[in-house]
């Protein structure tokens, strides 16, 4: 069982934290995330090759430092960092310090060159890469009540919901700035403040180099009316139930996270673009494979229908 009793009412942030990362949480299960869904990391070695190519470009921009860091945030069972190391040219691989950041334990048989950490190291010189991490940073859910007030949604372990207190303070300010809800009953939003803070902290860990977040996302001009909270279990989309049996995820307001990082870290630059555009810039074409070899599974190993940014 995860933390919390079946009848306890909690905000979605606390409930998701326990369900995903508690002692028996979803992300600590022995089969790992790949047992339930897949990201681009699992779908093709081309993704790791593209990330390796990006790391080489960062290496060149930094003047080929004696030690080059690659940090894989939310590393799962180390699939991406393993693939990146394998795809690097020998001269770059010999200088690369590889880190896998993950709360679950180190998997057996992982390449000895990979350091397994619960949080990113500080003073990174190189590339921090967060592939579908922020969508699993737990957030509160807000819903508009009959009086037009945005209230915190409370949930029990069985997924039953009710409305709690009105949002206030920093959460209310974030909602007003980044996801203003019209006074129409039933409209919902995910309050992305914890993700903004998490991304700002990750960016702050990079002393010289680049930080990249890849996730299902939306921007201020196209927020979904009823939010995106959902669950995935055994290759299928399912109701989000915070009992530890399924993944719980929601799309990311990446524009808000970008601005939070820029403000907190006095960082320059930063932009939001589609994964398609990013991969093409790294030399990965969007051509379909031959029909006889094409994989038709849907987020039945995390291929969601919305465009990833």
C-alpha positions, 0 to 999 in steps of 0.5 A: 500500500502507498501512504494514506488510508482509503478514506483520507481526503487529500489534494491531488499533489499529496495523493500523487506524491504518495502513489507514485513515489511512496515506499510501494509507489508506482515508480518503485515497482520492479517492472519499472515504467517501461512495464506500463508505457514507453517514451521516445527513449524506449521506442527507438535507439534514434532518440538516444542517438539524437541526444548524444548528437546534442551532447556533442554540440554542447561539448563543442560549444563549451570548448571540449572541457576535460570532463563533460557531464550528461545528466538523465533526469527521471532515468527510469531504469537507465535506458536513455543514459545507457543509449547515449553512452553507446552512441557517443564517439569514443573521444567524447565518451572517454570524457563524459561523466554520466549520471542517472537521477531517479528515486527508484533503486539502481537496476542490476547490471547497469553500466558501471560508468553511470552514477545513480543519484536521487537528485542532480549533481550541482555544478554541471558542465554539459547537458541536463536532459529531462525526458518526461519528468515534469509531467510526473511532478505532482500538482494540485488540481483546481476546479471551478465551483457553482459560484465561479470560485476555483477550488482545490480538488480533493481525492481519496485513494479510490479516485473519488473526488470532492471540492475543497477550499478555494486556492489562495496565495502563490497557487492562486497567483500562478493560476491567475497568471498562467491558467486563468479559469473563466467563472464556469462551473466544472472547468479545471486546471493543473496548478504547475507551480511545483513544476516551475520550481522543480525546473528552476532548481534543475536549471540552477544545477547547470553551471555551464551548458544546456538544460532540456525538458521534453514533455507533453505540453501546452502554452498559454494560448491553448490551455485545455478547458478541463485539464489533462490529468490521466493514468496509464497501466499495463499499456492502456490509458486509465482513470487516474487513481492514486493507489499506486497501481498506475502512472498519474500524469498531466501535461506541462505548462512549459512556458511557465516553467521556462519563465520560472527558470529564467527568473530564478537563475537569471538565465538567458535564452530558452524557448519552447518548440515541438519535439519534431522540430528539435529532432529534425534539427538533430538530423532525425527525419520523420519518415515512417518505417516500412509497414511490415516493421512498424510498431502500431502500439499506442501509449500502450506504451506512451504514444499520446495523441497530442503533440509533444513539445 
